[in-house]
Amino acid sequence: MPVSISQRCRLSGVGGAAVRRDARRLLASLGEARASLGVRLVGDEEMQRLNRDYRGINQPTDVLAFAMREGRRAPGDGAELGDVVIALPAAARQARRRRVAPAREVRTLLVHGVLHLLGYDHERSAAEARRMRAMERRLLVALSIGETVRPGGMRDGAAGARKRSRPSSSKGKGTR
């Protein structure tokens, strides 16, 4: 699973190797081990430019997702998934506000962006927002303890109903 990291901005405690490791584990947990993913770690100025150019919002945001594939997919089809762009200064501010480590906030933004690439869209409806947030929580727990999450959203050994994601257009989808 090729994961490319482009780090145009630095943040203490956040390194490209750790982000790549998290991204690989995340993709494997989601049944996307063969998919390729790009992750760009940028500053506020670059993020504002991207947000303005692709979403018409002239202000920085914390994370953007640029999907390379649209419509229904089968897990593990091996295609290019897309790019997740994370603004490290925004991640640092949010980490301070939430009183968490910057690396943890970057991990949260990575999970959020990848879910957008897979068709989750919290802007579609309140129900979709709840579903996406629940999946984010499951994935973050799984990543922190080394567990995997099956493509239907359940952790290995977890009970409960499986939910399917609906595809959405997430070209330049802003988040959070």
Chimera marker file (.cmm) of the C-alpha trace (Angstrom):
<marker_set name="trace">
<marker id="1" x="0.000" y="0.000" z="0.000" r="1" g="1" b="0" radius="0.5"/>
<marker id="2" x="1.840" y="3.069" z="-1.163" r="1" g="1" b="0" radius="0.5"/>
<marker id="3" x="1.447" y="6.038" z="1.155" r="1" g="1" b="0" radius="0.5"/>
<marker id="4" x="3.302" y="9.156" z="0.106" r="1" g="1" b="0" radius="0.5"/>
<marker id="5" x="3.970" y="11.944" z="2.580" r="1" g="1" b="0" radius="0.5"/>
<marker id="6" x="4.757" y="15.513" z="1.564" r="1" g="1" b="0" radius="0.5"/>
<marker id="7" x="5.750" y="17.622" z="4.547" r="1" g="1" b="0" radius="0.5"/>
<marker id="8" x="5.868" y="21.331" z="3.688" r="1" g="1" b="0" radius="0.5"/>
<marker id="9" x="5.457" y="22.479" z="7.265" r="1" g="1" b="0" radius="0.5"/>
<marker id="10" x="6.892" y="21.249" z="10.557" r="1" g="1" b="0" radius="0.5"/>
<marker id="11" x="5.241" y="20.655" z="13.908" r="1" g="1" b="0" radius="0.5"/>
<marker id="12" x="7.094" y="19.432" z="16.955" r="1" g="1" b="0" radius="0.5"/>
<marker id="13" x="6.099" y="15.874" z="17.805" r="1" g="1" b="0" radius="0.5"/>
<marker id="14" x="4.705" y="15.152" z="14.336" r="1" g="1" b="0" radius="0.5"/>
<marker id="15" x="6.871" y="13.319" z="11.830" r="1" g="1" b="0" radius="0.5"/>
<marker id="16" x="6.257" y="11.974" z="8.380" r="1" g="1" b="0" radius="0.5"/>
<marker id="17" x="7.243" y="8.426" z="9.356" r="1" g="1" b="0" radius="0.5"/>
<marker id="18" x="4.619" y="8.272" z="12.120" r="1" g="1" b="0" radius="0.5"/>
<marker id="19" x="1.931" y="9.737" z="9.833" r="1" g="1" b="0" radius="0.5"/>
<marker id="20" x="2.820" y="7.160" z="7.154" r="1" g="1" b="0" radius="0.5"/>
<marker id="21" x="2.635" y="4.354" z="9.721" r="1" g="1" b="0" radius="0.5"/>
<marker id="22" x="-0.783" y="5.567" z="10.938" r="1" g="1" b="0" radius="0.5"/>
<marker id="23" x="-2.021" y="5.895" z="7.345" r="1" g="1" b="0" radius="0.5"/>
<marker id="24" x="-0.939" y="2.348" z="6.474" r="1" g="1" b="0" radius="0.5"/>
<marker id="25" x="-2.581" y="0.910" z="9.583" r="1" g="1" b="0" radius="0.5"/>
<marker id="26" x="-5.712" y="2.941" z="8.891" r="1" g="1" b="0" radius="0.5"/>
<marker id="27" x="-5.970" y="1.732" z="5.294" r="1" g="1" b="0" radius="0.5"/>
<marker id="28" x="-5.424" y="-1.881" z="6.368" r="1" g="1" b="0" radius="0.5"/>
<marker id="29" x="-8.099" y="-1.529" z="9.046" r="1" g="1" b="0" radius="0.5"/>
<marker id="30" x="-10.558" y="-0.295" z="6.443" r="1" g="1" b="0" radius="0.5"/>
<marker id="31" x="-9.880" y="-3.094" z="3.956" r="1" g="1" b="0" radius="0.5"/>
<marker id="32" x="-7.964" y="-0.700" z="1.709" r="1" g="1" b="0" radius="0.5"/>
<marker id="33" x="-4.485" y="-2.140" z="2.137" r="1" g="1" b="0" radius="0.5"/>
<marker id="34" x="-3.837" y="-2.082" z="-1.627" r="1" g="1" b="0" radius="0.5"/>
<marker id="35" x="-5.019" y="1.501" z="-2.117" r="1" g="1" b="0" radius="0.5"/>
<marker id="36" x="-2.522" y="4.308" z="-2.491" r="1" g="1" b="0" radius="0.5"/>
<marker id="37" x="-2.878" y="7.503" z="-0.527" r="1" g="1" b="0" radius="0.5"/>
<marker id="38" x="-1.149" y="10.865" z="-0.537" r="1" g="1" b="0" radius="0.5"/>
<marker id="39" x="-0.846" y="12.898" z="2.657" r="1" g="1" b="0" radius="0.5"/>
<marker id="40" x="0.315" y="16.510" z="2.533" r="1" g="1" b="0" radius="0.5"/>
<marker id="41" x="1.272" y="18.344" z="5.717" r="1" g="1" b="0" radius="0.5"/>
<marker id="42" x="1.019" y="22.060" z="4.990" r="1" g="1" b="0" radius="0.5"/>
<marker id="43" x="0.879" y="25.499" z="6.598" r="1" g="1" b="0" radius="0.5"/>
<marker id="44" x="-2.143" y="27.768" z="6.986" r="1" g="1" b="0" radius="0.5"/>
<marker id="45" x="-1.365" y="29.854" z="3.885" r="1" g="1" b="0" radius="0.5"/>
<marker id="46" x="-1.282" y="26.863" z="1.564" r="1" g="1" b="0" radius="0.5"/>
<marker id="47" x="-4.403" y="25.428" z="3.187" r="1" g="1" b="0" radius="0.5"/>
<marker id="48" x="-6.237" y="28.727" z="2.756" r="1" g="1" b="0" radius="0.5"/>
<marker id="49" x="-5.281" y="28.804" z="-0.932" r="1" g="1" b="0" radius="0.5"/>
<marker id="50" x="-6.522" y="25.241" z="-1.448" r="1" g="1" b="0" radius="0.5"/>
<marker id="51" x="-9.744" y="25.908" z="0.456" r="1" g="1" b="0" radius="0.5"/>
<marker id="52" x="-10.337" y="29.069" z="-1.621" r="1" g="1" b="0" radius="0.5"/>
<marker id="53" x="-9.507" y="27.446" z="-4.954" r="1" g="1" b="0" radius="0.5"/>
<marker id="54" x="-11.452" y="24.203" z="-4.468" r="1" g="1" b="0" radius="0.5"/>
<marker id="55" x="-14.266" y="25.138" z="-2.098" r="1" g="1" b="0" radius="0.5"/>
<marker id="56" x="-14.666" y="28.884" z="-2.586" r="1" g="1" b="0" radius="0.5"/>
<marker id="57" x="-13.971" y="29.526" z="1.113" r="1" g="1" b="0" radius="0.5"/>
<marker id="58" x="-11.175" y="32.056" z="1.576" r="1" g="1" b="0" radius="0.5"/>
<marker id="59" x="-9.935" y="30.915" z="4.972" r="1" g="1" b="0" radius="0.5"/>
<marker id="60" x="-7.776" y="28.065" z="6.197" r="1" g="1" b="0" radius="0.5"/>
<marker id="61" x="-9.303" y="24.846" z="7.458" r="1" g="1" b="0" radius="0.5"/>
<marker id="62" x="-7.791" y="21.905" z="9.292" r="1" g="1" b="0" radius="0.5"/>
<marker id="63" x="-8.103" y="19.141" z="6.694" r="1" g="1" b="0" radius="0.5"/>
<marker id="64" x="-9.188" y="18.703" z="3.085" r="1" g="1" b="0" radius="0.5"/>
<marker id="65" x="-9.803" y="15.477" z="1.181" r="1" g="1" b="0" radius="0.5"/>
<marker id="66" x="-9.380" y="15.147" z="-2.587" r="1" g="1" b="0" radius="0.5"/>
<marker id="67" x="-10.873" y="11.872" z="-3.821" r="1" g="1" b="0" radius="0.5"/>
<marker id="68" x="-9.489" y="10.201" z="-6.923" r="1" g="1" b="0" radius="0.5"/>
<marker id="69" x="-12.389" y="7.822" z="-7.334" r="1" g="1" b="0" radius="0.5"/>
<marker id="70" x="-16.121" y="8.281" z="-7.161" r="1" g="1" b="0" radius="0.5"/>
<marker id="71" x="-19.124" y="6.034" z="-6.807" r="1" g="1" b="0" radius="0.5"/>
<marker id="72" x="-19.519" y="2.623" z="-5.215" r="1" g="1" b="0" radius="0.5"/>
<marker id="73" x="-16.381" y="0.657" z="-4.701" r="1" g="1" b="0" radius="0.5"/>
<marker id="74" x="-15.413" y="-2.734" z="-3.481" r="1" g="1" b="0" radius="0.5"/>
<marker id="75" x="-12.965" y="-2.750" z="-0.548" r="1" g="1" b="0" radius="0.5"/>
<marker id="76" x="-9.451" y="-3.564" z="-1.661" r="1" g="1" b="0" radius="0.5"/>
<marker id="77" x="-9.885" y="-2.688" z="-5.327" r="1" g="1" b="0" radius="0.5"/>
<marker id="78" x="-6.360" y="-1.265" z="-5.269" r="1" g="1" b="0" radius="0.5"/>
<marker id="79" x="-7.063" y="2.045" z="-7.010" r="1" g="1" b="0" radius="0.5"/>
<marker id="80" x="-5.657" y="5.437" z="-6.093" r="1" g="1" b="0" radius="0.5"/>
<marker id="81" x="-7.672" y="6.627" z="-3.108" r="1" g="1" b="0" radius="0.5"/>
<marker id="82" x="-6.736" y="10.308" z="-3.202" r="1" g="1" b="0" radius="0.5"/>
<marker id="83" x="-5.038" y="12.917" z="-1.065" r="1" g="1" b="0" radius="0.5"/>
<marker id="84" x="-5.571" y="14.176" z="2.450" r="1" g="1" b="0" radius="0.5"/>
<marker id="85" x="-4.145" y="17.629" z="3.181" r="1" g="1" b="0" radius="0.5"/>
<marker id="86" x="-3.618" y="18.534" z="6.838" r="1" g="1" b="0" radius="0.5"/>
<marker id="87" x="-2.784" y="22.033" z="8.068" r="1" g="1" b="0" radius="0.5"/>
<marker id="88" x="-0.257" y="21.527" z="10.858" r="1" g="1" b="0" radius="0.5"/>
<marker id="89" x="-0.739" y="24.979" z="12.435" r="1" g="1" b="0" radius="0.5"/>
<marker id="90" x="-4.494" y="24.317" z="12.672" r="1" g="1" b="0" radius="0.5"/>
<marker id="91" x="-3.777" y="20.893" z="14.152" r="1" g="1" b="0" radius="0.5"/>
<marker id="92" x="-1.485" y="22.507" z="16.744" r="1" g="1" b="0" radius="0.5"/>
<marker id="93" x="-4.149" y="25.068" z="17.728" r="1" g="1" b="0" radius="0.5"/>
<marker id="94" x="-6.816" y="22.389" z="18.022" r="1" g="1" b="0" radius="0.5"/>
<marker id="95" x="-4.499" y="20.146" z="20.033" r="1" g="1" b="0" radius="0.5"/>
<marker id="96" x="-3.871" y="22.962" z="22.522" r="1" g="1" b="0" radius="0.5"/>
<marker id="97" x="-7.599" y="23.703" z="22.797" r="1" g="1" b="0" radius="0.5"/>
<marker id="98" x="-8.426" y="20.018" z="23.329" r="1" g="1" b="0" radius="0.5"/>
<marker id="99" x="-5.402" y="19.466" z="25.551" r="1" g="1" b="0" radius="0.5"/>
<marker id="100" x="-4.070" y="16.574" z="23.496" r="1" g="1" b="0" radius="0.5"/>
<marker id="101" x="-0.728" y="15.921" z="21.849" r="1" g="1" b="0" radius="0.5"/>
<marker id="102" x="-0.308" y="17.411" z="18.363" r="1" g="1" b="0" radius="0.5"/>
<marker id="103" x="0.385" y="13.929" z="16.956" r="1" g="1" b="0" radius="0.5"/>
<marker id="104" x="-2.979" y="12.752" z="18.286" r="1" g="1" b="0" radius="0.5"/>
<marker id="105" x="-4.778" y="15.657" z="16.602" r="1" g="1" b="0" radius="0.5"/>
<marker id="106" x="-2.990" y="14.961" z="13.308" r="1" g="1" b="0" radius="0.5"/>
<marker id="107" x="-4.083" y="11.313" z="13.588" r="1" g="1" b="0" radius="0.5"/>
<marker id="108" x="-7.678" y="12.456" z="14.136" r="1" g="1" b="0" radius="0.5"/>
<marker id="109" x="-7.515" y="14.694" z="11.062" r="1" g="1" b="0" radius="0.5"/>
<marker id="110" x="-5.994" y="11.874" z="9.002" r="1" g="1" b="0" radius="0.5"/>
<marker id="111" x="-8.839" y="9.527" z="9.968" r="1" g="1" b="0" radius="0.5"/>
<marker id="112" x="-11.408" y="12.228" z="9.188" r="1" g="1" b="0" radius="0.5"/>
<marker id="113" x="-9.889" y="12.940" z="5.770" r="1" g="1" b="0" radius="0.5"/>
<marker id="114" x="-9.618" y="9.273" z="4.790" r="1" g="1" b="0" radius="0.5"/>
<marker id="115" x="-13.252" y="8.701" z="5.718" r="1" g="1" b="0" radius="0.5"/>
<marker id="116" x="-14.179" y="11.538" z="3.356" r="1" g="1" b="0" radius="0.5"/>
<marker id="117" x="-12.186" y="9.790" z="0.618" r="1" g="1" b="0" radius="0.5"/>
<marker id="118" x="-14.250" y="6.662" z="1.255" r="1" g="1" b="0" radius="0.5"/>
<marker id="119" x="-17.547" y="8.483" z="0.828" r="1" g="1" b="0" radius="0.5"/>
<marker id="120" x="-18.444" y="9.548" z="4.345" r="1" g="1" b="0" radius="0.5"/>
<marker id="121" x="-19.842" y="13.082" z="4.410" r="1" g="1" b="0" radius="0.5"/>
<marker id="122" x="-20.865" y="14.789" z="7.650" r="1" g="1" b="0" radius="0.5"/>
<marker id="123" x="-22.261" y="17.728" z="5.663" r="1" g="1" b="0" radius="0.5"/>
<marker id="124" x="-24.907" y="15.555" z="3.972" r="1" g="1" b="0" radius="0.5"/>
<marker id="125" x="-27.171" y="15.121" z="6.999" r="1" g="1" b="0" radius="0.5"/>
<marker id="126" x="-27.209" y="14.923" z="10.780" r="1" g="1" b="0" radius="0.5"/>
<marker id="127" x="-27.530" y="11.140" z="10.560" r="1" g="1" b="0" radius="0.5"/>
<marker id="128" x="-24.495" y="10.909" z="8.264" r="1" g="1" b="0" radius="0.5"/>
<marker id="129" x="-22.543" y="13.181" z="10.612" r="1" g="1" b="0" radius="0.5"/>
<marker id="130" x="-23.326" y="10.849" z="13.544" r="1" g="1" b="0" radius="0.5"/>
<marker id="131" x="-22.358" y="7.800" z="11.476" r="1" g="1" b="0" radius="0.5"/>
<marker id="132" x="-19.082" y="9.381" z="10.401" r="1" g="1" b="0" radius="0.5"/>
<marker id="133" x="-18.225" y="10.487" z="13.941" r="1" g="1" b="0" radius="0.5"/>
<marker id="134" x="-18.939" y="7.000" z="15.288" r="1" g="1" b="0" radius="0.5"/>
<marker id="135" x="-16.638" y="5.479" z="12.662" r="1" g="1" b="0" radius="0.5"/>
<marker id="136" x="-13.937" y="8.046" z="13.514" r="1" g="1" b="0" radius="0.5"/>
<marker id="137" x="-14.127" y="7.046" z="17.185" r="1" g="1" b="0" radius="0.5"/>
<marker id="138" x="-13.880" y="3.324" z="16.354" r="1" g="1" b="0" radius="0.5"/>
<marker id="139" x="-10.887" y="3.891" z="14.093" r="1" g="1" b="0" radius="0.5"/>
<marker id="140" x="-9.073" y="6.130" z="16.569" r="1" g="1" b="0" radius="0.5"/>
<marker id="141" x="-9.501" y="3.565" z="19.333" r="1" g="1" b="0" radius="0.5"/>
<marker id="142" x="-8.360" y="0.801" z="16.991" r="1" g="1" b="0" radius="0.5"/>
<marker id="143" x="-5.270" y="2.768" z="15.910" r="1" g="1" b="0" radius="0.5"/>
<marker id="144" x="-4.321" y="3.611" z="19.468" r="1" g="1" b="0" radius="0.5"/>
<marker id="145" x="-4.441" y="-0.008" z="20.656" r="1" g="1" b="0" radius="0.5"/>
<marker id="146" x="-3.377" y="-1.753" z="17.452" r="1" g="1" b="0" radius="0.5"/>
<marker id="147" x="-6.779" y="-3.271" z="16.710" r="1" g="1" b="0" radius="0.5"/>
<marker id="148" x="-8.279" y="-3.410" z="13.227" r="1" g="1" b="0" radius="0.5"/>
<marker id="149" x="-11.688" y="-2.229" z="12.092" r="1" g="1" b="0" radius="0.5"/>
<marker id="150" x="-13.424" y="-4.294" z="9.456" r="1" g="1" b="0" radius="0.5"/>
<marker id="151" x="-14.740" y="-2.453" z="6.379" r="1" g="1" b="0" radius="0.5"/>
<marker id="152" x="-18.292" y="-2.582" z="7.746" r="1" g="1" b="0" radius="0.5"/>
<marker id="153" x="-17.155" y="-0.457" z="10.652" r="1" g="1" b="0" radius="0.5"/>
<marker id="154" x="-16.886" y="-3.042" z="13.437" r="1" g="1" b="0" radius="0.5"/>
<marker id="155" x="-13.722" y="-3.758" z="15.344" r="1" g="1" b="0" radius="0.5"/>
<marker id="156" x="-12.487" y="-7.324" z="15.253" r="1" g="1" b="0" radius="0.5"/>
<marker id="157" x="-14.629" y="-9.267" z="17.687" r="1" g="1" b="0" radius="0.5"/>
<marker id="158" x="-17.149" y="-6.459" z="18.183" r="1" g="1" b="0" radius="0.5"/>
<marker id="159" x="-20.860" y="-7.145" z="18.118" r="1" g="1" b="0" radius="0.5"/>
<marker id="160" x="-23.473" y="-4.961" z="16.493" r="1" g="1" b="0" radius="0.5"/>
<marker id="161" x="-24.995" y="-4.117" z="13.173" r="1" g="1" b="0" radius="0.5"/>
<marker id="162" x="-22.786" y="-3.463" z="10.175" r="1" g="1" b="0" radius="0.5"/>
<marker id="163" x="-23.279" y="-0.213" z="8.363" r="1" g="1" b="0" radius="0.5"/>
<marker id="164" x="-22.384" y="0.518" z="4.771" r="1" g="1" b="0" radius="0.5"/>
<marker id="165" x="-21.012" y="3.833" z="3.639" r="1" g="1" b="0" radius="0.5"/>
<marker id="166" x="-22.639" y="5.705" z="0.801" r="1" g="1" b="0" radius="0.5"/>
<marker id="167" x="-20.380" y="7.230" z="-1.791" r="1" g="1" b="0" radius="0.5"/>
<marker id="168" x="-20.214" y="10.979" z="-2.067" r="1" g="1" b="0" radius="0.5"/>
<marker id="169" x="-18.334" y="13.487" z="-4.081" r="1" g="1" b="0" radius="0.5"/>
<marker id="170" x="-15.508" y="14.577" z="-1.821" r="1" g="1" b="0" radius="0.5"/>
<marker id="171" x="-13.384" y="16.522" z="-4.272" r="1" g="1" b="0" radius="0.5"/>
<marker id="172" x="-11.901" y="19.197" z="-2.102" r="1" g="1" b="0" radius="0.5"/>
<marker id="173" x="-14.291" y="18.305" z="0.697" r="1" g="1" b="0" radius="0.5"/>
<marker id="174" x="-13.644" y="20.471" z="3.696" r="1" g="1" b="0" radius="0.5"/>
<marker id="175" x="-14.116" y="18.916" z="7.043" r="1" g="1" b="0" radius="0.5"/>
<marker id="176" x="-14.810" y="19.441" z="10.677" r="1" g="1" b="0" radius="0.5"/>
<link id1="1" id2="2" r="1" g="1" b="0" radius="0.2"/>
<link id1="2" id2="3" r="1" g="1" b="0" radius="0.2"/>
<link id1="3" id2="4" r="1" g="1" b="0" radius="0.2"/>
<link id1="4" id2="5" r="1" g="1" b="0" radius="0.2"/>
<link id1="5" id2="6" r="1" g="1" b="0" radius="0.2"/>
<link id1="6" id2="7" r="1" g="1" b="0" radius="0.2"/>
<link id1="7" id2="8" r="1" g="1" b="0" radius="0.2"/>
<link id1="8" id2="9" r="1" g="1" b="0" radius="0.2"/>
<link id1="9" id2="10" r="1" g="1" b="0" radius="0.2"/>
<link id1="10" id2="11" r="1" g="1" b="0" radius="0.2"/>
<link id1="11" id2="12" r="1" g="1" b="0" radius="0.2"/>
<link id1="12" id2="13" r="1" g="1" b="0" radius="0.2"/>
<link id1="13" id2="14" r="1" g="1" b="0" radius="0.2"/>
<link id1="14" id2="15" r="1" g="1" b="0" radius="0.2"/>
<link id1="15" id2="16" r="1" g="1" b="0" radius="0.2"/>
<link id1="16" id2="17" r="1" g="1" b="0" radius="0.2"/>
<link id1="17" id2="18" r="1" g="1" b="0" radius="0.2"/>
<link id1="18" id2="19" r="1" g="1" b="0" radius="0.2"/>
<link id1="19" id2="20" r="1" g="1" b="0" radius="0.2"/>
<link id1="20" id2="21" r="1" g="1" b="0" radius="0.2"/>
<link id1="21" id2="22" r="1" g="1" b="0" radius="0.2"/>
<link id1="22" id2="23" r="1" g="1" b="0" radius="0.2"/>
<link id1="23" id2="24" r="1" g="1" b="0" radius="0.2"/>
<link id1="24" id2="25" r="1" g="1" b="0" radius="0.2"/>
<link id1="25" id2="26" r="1" g="1" b="0" radius="0.2"/>
<link id1="26" id2="27" r="1" g="1" b="0" radius="0.2"/>
<link id1="27" id2="28" r="1" g="1" b="0" radius="0.2"/>
<link id1="28" id2="29" r="1" g="1" b="0" radius="0.2"/>
<link id1="29" id2="30" r="1" g="1" b="0" radius="0.2"/>
<link id1="30" id2="31" r="1" g="1" b="0" radius="0.2"/>
<link id1="31" id2="32" r="1" g="1" b="0" radius="0.2"/>
<link id1="32" id2="33" r="1" g="1" b="0" radius="0.2"/>
<link id1="33" id2="34" r="1" g="1" b="0" radius="0.2"/>
<link id1="34" id2="35" r="1" g="1" b="0" radius="0.2"/>
<link id1="35" id2="36" r="1" g="1" b="0" radius="0.2"/>
<link id1="36" id2="37" r="1" g="1" b="0" radius="0.2"/>
<link id1="37" id2="38" r="1" g="1" b="0" radius="0.2"/>
<link id1="38" id2="39" r="1" g="1" b="0" radius="0.2"/>
<link id1="39" id2="40" r="1" g="1" b="0" radius="0.2"/>
<link id1="40" id2="41" r="1" g="1" b="0" radius="0.2"/>
<link id1="41" id2="42" r="1" g="1" b="0" radius="0.2"/>
<link id1="42" id2="43" r="1" g="1" b="0" radius="0.2"/>
<link id1="43" id2="44" r="1" g="1" b="0" radius="0.2"/>
<link id1="44" id2="45" r="1" g="1" b="0" radius="0.2"/>
<link id1="45" id2="46" r="1" g="1" b="0" radius="0.2"/>
<link id1="46" id2="47" r="1" g="1" b="0" radius="0.2"/>
<link id1="47" id2="48" r="1" g="1" b="0" radius="0.2"/>
<link id1="48" id2="49" r="1" g="1" b="0" radius="0.2"/>
<link id1="49" id2="50" r="1" g="1" b="0" radius="0.2"/>
<link id1="50" id2="51" r="1" g="1" b="0" radius="0.2"/>
<link id1="51" id2="52" r="1" g="1" b="0" radius="0.2"/>
<link id1="52" id2="53" r="1" g="1" b="0" radius="0.2"/>
<link id1="53" id2="54" r="1" g="1" b="0" radius="0.2"/>
<link id1="54" id2="55" r="1" g="1" b="0" radius="0.2"/>
<link id1="55" id2="56" r="1" g="1" b="0" radius="0.2"/>
<link id1="56" id2="57" r="1" g="1" b="0" radius="0.2"/>
<link id1="57" id2="58" r="1" g="1" b="0" radius="0.2"/>
<link id1="58" id2="59" r="1" g="1" b="0" radius="0.2"/>
<link id1="59" id2="60" r="1" g="1" b="0" radius="0.2"/>
<link id1="60" id2="61" r="1" g="1" b="0" radius="0.2"/>
<link id1="61" id2="62" r="1" g="1" b="0" radius="0.2"/>
<link id1="62" id2="63" r="1" g="1" b="0" radius="0.2"/>
<link id1="63" id2="64" r="1" g="1" b="0" radius="0.2"/>
<link id1="64" id2="65" r="1" g="1" b="0" radius="0.2"/>
<link id1="65" id2="66" r="1" g="1" b="0" radius="0.2"/>
<link id1="66" id2="67" r="1" g="1" b="0" radius="0.2"/>
<link id1="67" id2="68" r="1" g="1" b="0" radius="0.2"/>
<link id1="68" id2="69" r="1" g="1" b="0" radius="0.2"/>
<link id1="69" id2="70" r="1" g="1" b="0" radius="0.2"/>
<link id1="70" id2="71" r="1" g="1" b="0" radius="0.2"/>
<link id1="71" id2="72" r="1" g="1" b="0" radius="0.2"/>
<link id1="72" id2="73" r="1" g="1" b="0" radius="0.2"/>
<link id1="73" id2="74" r="1" g="1" b="0" radius="0.2"/>
<link id1="74" id2="75" r="1" g="1" b="0" radius="0.2"/>
<link id1="75" id2="76" r="1" g="1" b="0" radius="0.2"/>
<link id1="76" id2="77" r="1" g="1" b="0" radius="0.2"/>
<link id1="77" id2="78" r="1" g="1" b="0" radius="0.2"/>
<link id1="78" id2="79" r="1" g="1" b="0" radius="0.2"/>
<link id1="79" id2="80" r="1" g="1" b="0" radius="0.2"/>
<link id1="80" id2="81" r="1" g="1" b="0" radius="0.2"/>
<link id1="81" id2="82" r="1" g="1" b="0" radius="0.2"/>
<link id1="82" id2="83" r="1" g="1" b="0" radius="0.2"/>
<link id1="83" id2="84" r="1" g="1" b="0" radius="0.2"/>
<link id1="84" id2="85" r="1" g="1" b="0" radius="0.2"/>
<link id1="85" id2="86" r="1" g="1" b="0" radius="0.2"/>
<link id1="86" id2="87" r="1" g="1" b="0" radius="0.2"/>
<link id1="87" id2="88" r="1" g="1" b="0" radius="0.2"/>
<link id1="88" id2="89" r="1" g="1" b="0" radius="0.2"/>
<link id1="89" id2="90" r="1" g="1" b="0" radius="0.2"/>
<link id1="90" id2="91" r="1" g="1" b="0" radius="0.2"/>
<link id1="91" id2="92" r="1" g="1" b="0" radius="0.2"/>
<link id1="92" id2="93" r="1" g="1" b="0" radius="0.2"/>
<link id1="93" id2="94" r="1" g="1" b="0" radius="0.2"/>
<link id1="94" id2="95" r="1" g="1" b="0" radius="0.2"/>
<link id1="95" id2="96" r="1" g="1" b="0" radius="0.2"/>
<link id1="96" id2="97" r="1" g="1" b="0" radius="0.2"/>
<link id1="97" id2="98" r="1" g="1" b="0" radius="0.2"/>
<link id1="98" id2="99" r="1" g="1" b="0" radius="0.2"/>
<link id1="99" id2="100" r="1" g="1" b="0" radius="0.2"/>
<link id1="100" id2="101" r="1" g="1" b="0" radius="0.2"/>
<link id1="101" id2="102" r="1" g="1" b="0" radius="0.2"/>
<link id1="102" id2="103" r="1" g="1" b="0" radius="0.2"/>
<link id1="103" id2="104" r="1" g="1" b="0" radius="0.2"/>
<link id1="104" id2="105" r="1" g="1" b="0" radius="0.2"/>
<link id1="105" id2="106" r="1" g="1" b="0" radius="0.2"/>
<link id1="106" id2="107" r="1" g="1" b="0" radius="0.2"/>
<link id1="107" id2="108" r="1" g="1" b="0" radius="0.2"/>
<link id1="108" id2="109" r="1" g="1" b="0" radius="0.2"/>
<link id1="109" id2="110" r="1" g="1" b="0" radius="0.2"/>
<link id1="110" id2="111" r="1" g="1" b="0" radius="0.2"/>
<link id1="111" id2="112" r="1" g="1" b="0" radius="0.2"/>
<link id1="112" id2="113" r="1" g="1" b="0" radius="0.2"/>
<link id1="113" id2="114" r="1" g="1" b="0" radius="0.2"/>
<link id1="114" id2="115" r="1" g="1" b="0" radius="0.2"/>
<link id1="115" id2="116" r="1" g="1" b="0" radius="0.2"/>
<link id1="116" id2="117" r="1" g="1" b="0" radius="0.2"/>
<link id1="117" id2="118" r="1" g="1" b="0" radius="0.2"/>
<link id1="118" id2="119" r="1" g="1" b="0" radius="0.2"/>
<link id1="119" id2="120" r="1" g="1" b="0" radius="0.2"/>
<link id1="120" id2="121" r="1" g="1" b="0" radius="0.2"/>
<link id1="121" id2="122" r="1" g="1" b="0" radius="0.2"/>
<link id1="122" id2="123" r="1" g="1" b="0" radius="0.2"/>
<link id1="123" id2="124" r="1" g="1" b="0" radius="0.2"/>
<link id1="124" id2="125" r="1" g="1" b="0" radius="0.2"/>
<link id1="125" id2="126" r="1" g="1" b="0" radius="0.2"/>
<link id1="126" id2="127" r="1" g="1" b="0" radius="0.2"/>
<link id1="127" id2="128" r="1" g="1" b="0" radius="0.2"/>
<link id1="128" id2="129" r="1" g="1" b="0" radius="0.2"/>
<link id1="129" id2="130" r="1" g="1" b="0" radius="0.2"/>
<link id1="130" id2="131" r="1" g="1" b="0" radius="0.2"/>
<link id1="131" id2="132" r="1" g="1" b="0" radius="0.2"/>
<link id1="132" id2="133" r="1" g="1" b="0" radius="0.2"/>
<link id1="133" id2="134" r="1" g="1" b="0" radius="0.2"/>
<link id1="134" id2="135" r="1" g="1" b="0" radius="0.2"/>
<link id1="135" id2="136" r="1" g="1" b="0" radius="0.2"/>
<link id1="136" id2="137" r="1" g="1" b="0" radius="0.2"/>
<link id1="137" id2="138" r="1" g="1" b="0" radius="0.2"/>
<link id1="138" id2="139" r="1" g="1" b="0" radius="0.2"/>
<link id1="139" id2="140" r="1" g="1" b="0" radius="0.2"/>
<link id1="140" id2="141" r="1" g="1" b="0" radius="0.2"/>
<link id1="141" id2="142" r="1" g="1" b="0" radius="0.2"/>
<link id1="142" id2="143" r="1" g="1" b="0" radius="0.2"/>
<link id1="143" id2="144" r="1" g="1" b="0" radius="0.2"/>
<link id1="144" id2="145" r="1" g="1" b="0" radius="0.2"/>
<link id1="145" id2="146" r="1" g="1" b="0" radius="0.2"/>
<link id1="146" id2="147" r="1" g="1" b="0" radius="0.2"/>
<link id1="147" id2="148" r="1" g="1" b="0" radius="0.2"/>
<link id1="148" id2="149" r="1" g="1" b="0" radius="0.2"/>
<link id1="149" id2="150" r="1" g="1" b="0" radius="0.2"/>
<link id1="150" id2="151" r="1" g="1" b="0" radius="0.2"/>
<link id1="151" id2="152" r="1" g="1" b="0" radius="0.2"/>
<link id1="152" id2="153" r="1" g="1" b="0" radius="0.2"/>
<link id1="153" id2="154" r="1" g="1" b="0" radius="0.2"/>
<link id1="154" id2="155" r="1" g="1" b="0" radius="0.2"/>
<link id1="155" id2="156" r="1" g="1" b="0" radius="0.2"/>
<link id1="156" id2="157" r="1" g="1" b="0" radius="0.2"/>
<link id1="157" id2="158" r="1" g="1" b="0" radius="0.2"/>
<link id1="158" id2="159" r="1" g="1" b="0" radius="0.2"/>
<link id1="159" id2="160" r="1" g="1" b="0" radius="0.2"/>
<link id1="160" id2="161" r="1" g="1" b="0" radius="0.2"/>
<link id1="161" id2="162" r="1" g="1" b="0" radius="0.2"/>
<link id1="162" id2="163" r="1" g="1" b="0" radius="0.2"/>
<link id1="163" id2="164" r="1" g="1" b="0" radius="0.2"/>
<link id1="164" id2="165" r="1" g="1" b="0" radius="0.2"/>
<link id1="165" id2="166" r="1" g="1" b="0" radius="0.2"/>
<link id1="166" id2="167" r="1" g="1" b="0" radius="0.2"/>
<link id1="167" id2="168" r="1" g="1" b="0" radius="0.2"/>
<link id1="168" id2="169" r="1" g="1" b="0" radius="0.2"/>
<link id1="169" id2="170" r="1" g="1" b="0" radius="0.2"/>
<link id1="170" id2="171" r="1" g="1" b="0" radius="0.2"/>
<link id1="171" id2="172" r="1" g="1" b="0" radius="0.2"/>
<link id1="172" id2="173" r="1" g="1" b="0" radius="0.2"/>
<link id1="173" id2="174" r="1" g="1" b="0" radius="0.2"/>
<link id1="174" id2="175" r="1" g="1" b="0" radius="0.2"/>
<link id1="175" id2="176" r="1" g="1" b="0" radius="0.2"/>
</marker_set>
